[in-house]
Amino acid sequence: MRQTTSIKLDPAVKQEAQKIFNELGLSLGEAVNLFLNQVRLRKGIPFDIEIPNEETQAVMRDVLEGKNLESFSLDDLKKERKTA
């Protein structure tokens, strides 16, 4: 038997996640059930949750404030990867 639940989600995150779930052939409900089953089986969150270190926190602040950002394309990344 299924039960209907109401949860509040960030609309942008929900939309992006639904696109990914669609590619995987999953509905949002099926994906939530997969997550909840993993929580039940592992008796905890099924991925690591960590507090970012100071450097990562600083970078995240910069991004949110639009500081120290560089524009680059996928082709730039591919070129960088080939030379590394």
C-alpha positions in Angstrom: 0.0 0.0 0.0 1.3 3.5 -0.9 0.9 6.6 1.1 0.8 10.2 -0.2 3.2 12.6 1.5 3.7 16.3 1.1 7.2 17.7 1.1 8.6 21.2 0.4 11.2 21.2 -2.4 13.4 23.9 -4.0 11.6 24.2 -7.4 14.9 24.5 -9.4 16.5 21.5 -7.7 13.3 19.5 -8.2 13.2 20.3 -11.9 16.9 19.5 -12.5 16.6 16.2 -10.5 13.4 15.2 -12.4 15.3 15.6 -15.7 18.0 13.2 -14.4 15.4 10.8 -13.1 13.5 10.9 -16.4 16.8 9.9 -18.2 17.1 7.0 -15.7 13.5 6.0 -16.3 12.4 7.0 -12.8 9.6 9.1 -11.5 10.3 11.5 -8.6 8.3 9.2 -6.3 10.3 6.2 -7.3 13.6 8.1 -6.7 12.4 9.2 -3.3 11.5 5.6 -2.5 14.9 4.4 -3.6 16.5 7.0 -1.3 14.3 6.1 1.6 15.0 2.4 1.1 18.8 3.1 1.1 18.4 5.0 4.4 16.5 2.1 5.9 19.0 -0.5 4.7 22.1 1.5 5.7 20.5 2.9 8.8 21.7 6.3 7.9 22.1 8.7 5.0 23.5 6.7 2.0 26.2 9.2 1.2 28.8 11.2 3.1 27.7 14.5 4.5 30.7 16.7 5.6 31.3 20.2 6.7 33.5 21.8 4.0 37.0 22.8 5.0 37.9 26.5 5.2 39.2 26.7 1.7 36.1 25.2 0.2 33.9 27.4 2.3 35.8 30.5 1.0 35.3 29.3 -2.6 31.6 28.7 -2.0 31.3 32.2 -0.6 33.1 33.7 -3.6 30.7 31.9 -6.0 27.6 33.0 -4.1 29.0 36.6 -4.2 30.1 36.3 -7.9 33.8 36.9 -7.0 36.9 35.4 -8.5 35.0 33.6 -11.3 36.4 32.7 -14.7 34.4 32.0 -17.8 35.3 28.7 -19.6 33.8 26.4 -22.1 33.5 22.6 -22.2 36.1 22.7 -25.0 38.5 24.5 -22.7 38.1 21.8 -20.1 38.6 19.1 -22.7 41.8 20.8 -23.9 43.1 21.2 -20.3 42.4 17.5 -19.6 44.4 16.4 -22.7 47.4 18.5 -21.6 47.3 17.3 -18.0 
